[in-house]
Amino acid sequence: MKINAKDVASGALLIAIAVAGLWLNQDHTLGTARRMGPGYMPMMTFWLQMGLGAIVLVMGLFNGPDKLDRWAWRELTLILASLCVFALLLEQGGLFLAIAATVAVAALGDRTHRPLGVLGLIVFLMALCWFVFIRELDIRVNLWPSFF
């Protein structure tokens, strides 16, 4: 059996996060597929994540040797920090500021990003999120900081 350590570690991490999410989601009402409760979509997402994690883990058991050299701690930290920045800024800073800060912090994780490309991605994501969440789904969220 030739084990791919990266895939096995990734699959185990995906499964662990899914199990934790399913456990934390127990208190939410699920509802049905027709009348979804607040816990239905997270439950389905975590089950899908668990299935994908299992596929990655099983494939890692047979894909051949690819040892795990080192963890990319800087990149991992900056991407997780960008998610925290989004959560902290969304309510008070508005959707556009939260998206801009999230992309900017996550882009610091890869040294090959160019400022113009990051700016283009920010503008594209702002337009896309406005169209999907504000215009089409009619979700009520501030676009700009509350002091505007």
Backbone torsions as a table, in degrees:
resi	resn	phi	psi	omega
1	MET	NA	124.0	179.4
2	LYS	-102.6	116.8	-173.2
3	ILE	-100.5	133.7	173.2
4	ASN	-98.6	103.6	-172.6
5	ALA	-62.1	-35.6	-179.6
6	LYS	-64.8	-45.4	-179.9
7	ASP	-68.4	-38.9	178.6
8	VAL	-64.3	-44.0	178.9
9	ALA	-65.4	-41.2	179.2
10	SER	-64.4	-44.7	179.3
11	GLY	-63.4	-42.0	178.2
12	ALA	-64.8	-38.2	177.9
13	LEU	-65.9	-43.2	177.6
14	LEU	-61.2	-42.9	179.7
15	ILE	-65.7	-42.0	-179.8
16	ALA	-63.4	-42.5	178.8
17	ILE	-65.8	-40.2	179.1
18	ALA	-64.7	-41.9	178.3
19	VAL	-63.1	-44.0	177.7
20	ALA	-62.5	-41.6	178.9
21	GLY	-64.7	-42.3	177.6
22	LEU	-64.2	-38.3	178.2
23	TRP	-66.0	-42.3	179.7
24	LEU	-71.7	-20.7	-177.5
25	ASN	-88.3	1.2	-175.6
26	GLN	-62.4	-30.3	-175.1
27	ASP	-80.3	-11.7	-177.8
28	HIS	-85.3	147.3	177.7
29	THR	-74.6	130.8	-178.2
30	LEU	-83.8	-45.0	-175.4
31	GLY	75.8	-154.9	178.3
32	THR	-123.5	177.3	179.1
33	ALA	-65.8	-29.7	-179.9
34	ARG	-80.8	-39.9	179.4
35	ARG	-124.1	83.7	-175.2
36	MET	-71.3	137.4	172.9
37	GLY	-90.4	178.8	-177.3
38	PRO	-66.6	-16.7	-179.0
39	GLY	-99.9	-3.9	-174.6
40	TYR	-67.9	-52.4	-177.4
41	MET	-65.5	-44.8	175.4
42	PRO	-60.1	-38.4	179.6
43	MET	-62.5	-45.7	179.3
44	MET	-64.7	-39.0	179.5
45	THR	-65.2	-43.0	-179.9
46	PHE	-68.3	-36.0	176.7
47	TRP	-66.5	-39.8	176.8
48	LEU	-64.0	-42.4	177.8
49	GLN	-62.8	-40.2	178.9
50	MET	-64.7	-40.9	177.9
51	GLY	-63.8	-43.8	177.9
52	LEU	-65.1	-38.8	176.6
53	GLY	-62.5	-39.4	178.4
54	ALA	-65.7	-39.8	178.0
55	ILE	-63.3	-45.6	179.7
56	VAL	-63.0	-42.0	-179.5
57	LEU	-63.8	-46.6	-179.2
58	VAL	-65.6	-41.9	177.7
59	MET	-63.3	-34.2	178.7
60	GLY	-66.8	-22.6	178.6
61	LEU	-75.0	-17.4	-175.2
62	PHE	-124.2	-0.3	-173.8
63	ASN	-81.7	-9.4	178.2
64	GLY	105.9	167.9	-175.7
65	PRO	-71.4	126.7	173.3
66	ASP	-151.5	86.0	-170.9
67	LYS	-65.8	154.1	179.8
68	LEU	-86.8	102.6	-176.5
69	ASP	-68.2	-61.4	-179.9
70	ARG	-157.8	157.9	176.0
71	TRP	-82.1	143.3	177.2
72	ALA	-87.8	75.9	-173.1
73	TRP	-63.5	-41.2	-179.0
74	ARG	-61.2	-48.7	-179.3
75	GLU	-64.5	-44.1	179.6
76	LEU	-62.3	-43.3	179.9
77	THR	-64.4	-43.4	-178.6
78	LEU	-69.1	-36.3	178.1
79	ILE	-68.3	-43.3	176.9
80	LEU	-66.2	-36.5	176.7
81	ALA	-64.4	-35.9	179.1
82	SER	-65.3	-35.9	176.3
83	LEU	-66.3	-38.5	177.4
84	CYS	-66.6	-39.4	177.8
85	VAL	-61.0	-42.8	178.5
86	PHE	-60.4	-46.4	-179.1
87	ALA	-63.5	-37.6	-178.6
88	LEU	-75.7	-31.1	-175.1
89	LEU	-92.6	-20.6	-171.0
90	LEU	-57.8	-48.8	-174.6
91	GLU	-71.0	-48.1	-176.7
92	GLN	-87.9	-34.8	-175.3
93	GLY	-91.1	-15.9	-179.0
94	GLY	89.8	165.2	-175.7
95	LEU	-64.1	-43.8	-175.6
96	PHE	-66.9	-42.6	178.1
97	LEU	-66.7	-39.0	179.2
98	ALA	-64.1	-42.1	178.7
99	ILE	-65.2	-45.4	-178.4
100	ALA	-61.3	-45.1	-179.2
101	ALA	-68.0	-38.4	179.9
102	THR	-62.9	-48.1	-179.3
103	VAL	-66.0	-40.5	-178.9
104	ALA	-63.7	-44.8	-179.7
105	VAL	-67.9	-42.2	179.6
106	ALA	-66.1	-34.0	-179.7
107	ALA	-67.2	-23.6	177.1
108	LEU	-66.6	-18.0	-179.4
109	GLY	-72.0	-19.9	179.9
110	ASP	-121.8	119.6	-175.1
111	ARG	-72.7	-9.3	-177.9
112	THR	-86.9	-8.1	-180.0
113	HIS	-69.1	141.6	176.7
114	ARG	-105.1	146.6	-176.9
115	PRO	-56.7	-38.9	-179.4
116	LEU	-67.3	-37.5	177.0
117	GLY	-66.9	-39.9	177.7
118	VAL	-65.1	-42.3	177.9
119	LEU	-62.4	-41.8	177.3
120	GLY	-62.4	-40.7	177.9
121	LEU	-65.1	-39.6	178.5
122	ILE	-61.7	-47.6	-179.3
123	VAL	-63.4	-43.2	179.2
124	PHE	-61.8	-45.9	-179.1
125	LEU	-67.4	-34.9	175.6
126	MET	-62.1	-46.4	-179.8
127	ALA	-64.9	-43.6	-179.8
128	LEU	-63.8	-46.5	179.9
129	CYS	-65.9	-37.0	176.2
130	TRP	-62.4	-47.3	-177.6
131	PHE	-63.0	-47.7	-175.2
132	VAL	-72.5	-52.6	-170.5
133	PHE	-86.0	-36.9	-176.7
134	ILE	-88.6	-53.3	-174.1
135	ARG	-75.7	-51.0	-173.9
136	GLU	-83.4	-47.1	-177.5
137	LEU	-89.9	-10.9	178.0
138	ASP	55.2	45.4	176.5
139	ILE	-84.9	129.7	-177.4
140	ARG	-85.4	101.7	177.1
141	VAL	-142.3	142.8	178.6
142	ASN	-65.2	136.2	174.9
143	LEU	-85.2	-32.9	-176.5
144	TRP	-120.3	166.1	175.7
145	PRO	-55.7	150.0	-174.1
146	SER	-65.9	-14.5	179.6
147	PHE	-86.0	-2.4	176.0
148	PHE	-82.7	NA	NA
